[in-house]
Amino acid sequence: MEKIIEQAGIPLLIFAVCVYYGMRLLILHDVSAIRGKDKPPVKDEKAYAMGSGKLILFFGAATLVMALLSFVNVYAAVAEIIVCTFIMGVLWKKMNDRYGA
């Protein structure tokens, strides 16, 4: 158990945070949880919450896969999280352009 926490503790913590915020967005539609106070309001709050919630859950799943891959091959785990971060960045930009301010 100590080896698991030592090697995959931070990715598992990131997974838990992503699941919390993703579910909060999908269930409560609380966009203010992820947007700054100085940001203008979004065009469509419900669609923004659904889109961002799905993307955050995608990133949480990617960190969980990274944690599992880190036991097999560290280089594969790093490559996977880099690719998933890039994909999330592109999709987040598209979602923000469509529903954001």
Buried (B, 14 or more C-beta within 10 A) or exposed (E): EEEEEEBBEEBBEBBEBBBEBBBBBBEEBBBEEBBEEEEEEBEEBEBBBBBBBBBBBBBBBBBBBBBEBBEEEEEEBEEBBEEBEEBBEEBBEEBBEEBBE
